[in-house]
């Protein structure tokens, strides 16, 4: 029984490693007029080019120094869908703000920012270096707090259903009562995941539409991120019918779910997408194994203490392996996302540090639990509850990290 979760884990990893995809996330590579540039005469157009495809619905606006929107003409997107532009009327002398908001076709993430230009030479106004490219991705408000809570529900359901399916391979050797309750809890976690997934999709759609962006009738099939949303949603619904019945169906279901999640996020926003998505997948599976086993002990401790005591040494062994994998994959993904230490000064970097602190606390608690197990002590239930609480805090932190952008 001890080898079963490991074999299941390795089977999932094999499924993921046999898939290959290389994409890149949309980021600005060229701007005309340039940020902080000065122009003797009014520029004829605003043009912004990205390093990958963006959605046909975009927002590109120009505001004068009174924060009044300037009327423009012919908003267009290039044939390769990597460049957006608008034709400008003759601008009076002054400082103008160029504001853009687009959706990356690959991962569905928003790329937004603004910069300033100066028109005319007979003016006392200047454009300083502090008024260059900027983004409001890191601003917090009450709406974003709700978004984080709903995303937390999604990630909580996601890691639990992953871990619950993995540990099902071991629990099948327990009593009928244990297995019946286990499947019932699996249904609960599936429901949490489904509701969280629907919430995340609706939130993202609302963010798009609230910024004046609307999708074509064939969405989500005309976008990569829309396709993965739809696949995840269908997969979640199908899971209620097929899970906990056949080992290979469970492996296939989990592999597709993790594959979709890993490619519908920050992983597809950078170079080495295949590598970062693979690391993310392994990280997610390892996290699920840890979270699922921990949740099993919390749920069953009170009425099935003997089974939990039998389970704890097995869990401790696999949790140790999981944390090694999470440490390795997490480090590589962080280096891909944040090769510069300056990025750690952003909100994304700060929450990454919070996650690191929480992980260190989890390792400390796990060390205490392993020590007590070796001493054959039974007073570990309160340490398990502390470990479970830290797991919830990590899930919340991860939900914030996925909302914030790791790009400068």
CORNOR-V403330 format. One record per pair of residues at least 12 apart in sequence whose C-alpha atoms are under 7 Angstrom apart, sorted by sequence separation. I is the first residue (numbers start at 1). J is the second residue. If there is no record, write none. Layout:
I_J + I_J
This chain:
74_86 + 100_112 + 101_113 + 33_46 + 73_86 + 74_87 + 100_113 + 32_46 + 72_86 + 73_87 + 99_113 + 100_114 + 263_277 + 369_383 + 32_47 + 72_87 + 73_88 + 99_114 + 116_131 + 262_277 + 31_47 + 32_48 + 72_88 + 98_114 + 99_115 + 115_131 + 116_132 + 31_48 + 72_89 + 97_114 + 98_115 + 115_132 + 30_48 + 31_49 + 97_115 + 98_116 + 115_133 + 262_280 + 365_383 + 30_49 + 97_116 + 114_133 + 115_134 + 262_281 + 29_49 + 30_50 + 96_116 + 97_117 + 113_133 + 114_134 + 28_49 + 29_50 + 56_77 + 95_116 + 96_117 + 113_134 + 114_135 + 28_50 + 29_51 + 95_117 + 96_118 + 113_135 + 164_186 + 259_281 + 293_315 + 365_387 + 27_50 + 28_51 + 95_118 + 112_135 + 258_281 + 26_50 + 27_51 + 94_118 + 95_119 + 26_51 + 94_119 + 161_186 + 232_257 + 362_387 + 26_52 + 93_119 + 94_120 + 25_52 + 26_53 + 54_81 + 93_120 + 24_52 + 26_54 + 53_81 + 54_82 + 161_189 + 232_260 + 362_390 + 53_82 + 65_94 + 160_189 + 161_190 + 290_319 + 52_82 + 65_95 + 51_82 + 64_95 + 65_96 + 94_125 + 50_82 + 64_96 + 157_189 + 228_260 + 290_322 + 358_390 + 49_82 + 50_83 + 63_96 + 64_97 + 157_190 + 49_83 + 62_96 + 63_97 + 48_83 + 49_84 + 62_97 + 63_98 + 157_192 + 158_193 + 287_322 + 48_84 + 62_98 + 157_193 + 228_264 + 286_322 + 358_394 + 47_84 + 48_85 + 61_98 + 62_99 + 47_85 + 61_99 + 154_192 + 46_85 + 47_86 + 60_99 + 61_100 + 153_192 + 154_193 + 225_264 + 286_325 + 355_394 + 45_85 + 46_86 + 60_100 + 286_326 + 45_86 + 46_87 + 59_100 + 60_101 + 45_87 + 59_101 + 154_196 + 194_236 + 283_325 + 355_397 + 44_87 + 45_88 + 58_101 + 59_102 + 153_196 + 154_197 + 283_326 + 44_88 + 58_102 + 151_196 + 150_196 + 283_329 + 351_397 + 55_102 + 283_330 + 42_90 + 54_102 + 55_103 + 42_91 + 54_103 + 55_104 + 150_199 + 151_200 + 280_329 + 54_104 + 55_105 + 150_200 + 279_329 + 351_401 + 53_104 + 54_105 + 53_105 + 348_401 + 279_333 + 316_370 + 348_404 + 276_333 + 348_405 + 348_406 + 343_408 + 338_406 + 337_406 + 42_119 + 26_104 + 41_119 + 25_104 + 38_117 + 39_118 + 40_119 + 41_120 + 35_115 + 36_116 + 37_117 + 38_118 + 39_119 + 40_120 + 25_106 + 35_116 + 36_117 + 37_118 + 38_119 + 39_120 + 40_121 + 25_107 + 35_117 + 23_106 + 27_111 + 165_250 + 298_385 + 36_127 + 36_128 + 162_254 + 36_129 + 294_388 + 36_131 + 36_132 + 35_132 + 35_133 + 291_391 + 106_223 + 107_224 + 108_225 + 105_223 + 106_224 + 107_225 + 105_224 + 106_225 + 105_225 + 162_285 + 166_289 + 163_288 + 162_288 + 163_289 + 167_293 + 163_290 + 159_287 + 160_288 + 163_291 + 164_292 + 159_288 + 163_292 + 163_293 + 160_291 + 159_291 + 160_292 + 58_213 + 57_213 + 57_214 + 107_264 + 8_166 + 57_215 + 107_265 + 5_166 + 107_268 + 5_167 + 106_268 + 107_269 + 5_169 + 4_169 + 5_170 + 4_170 + 1_170 + 138_347 + 12_251 + 16_255 + 156_395 + 15_255 + 155_395 + 12_255 + 16_259 + 25_268 + 26_269 + 152_395 + 24_268 + 25_269 + 152_396 + 155_399 + 23_268 + 24_269 + 25_270 + 24_270 + 24_271 + 152_399 + 151_399 + 24_273 + 22_272 + 23_273 + 22_273 + 148_399 + 22_274 + 148_400 + 21_274 + 20_274 + 17_278 + 16_278 + 138_404 + 137_404 + 137_405 + 13_282 + 2_314
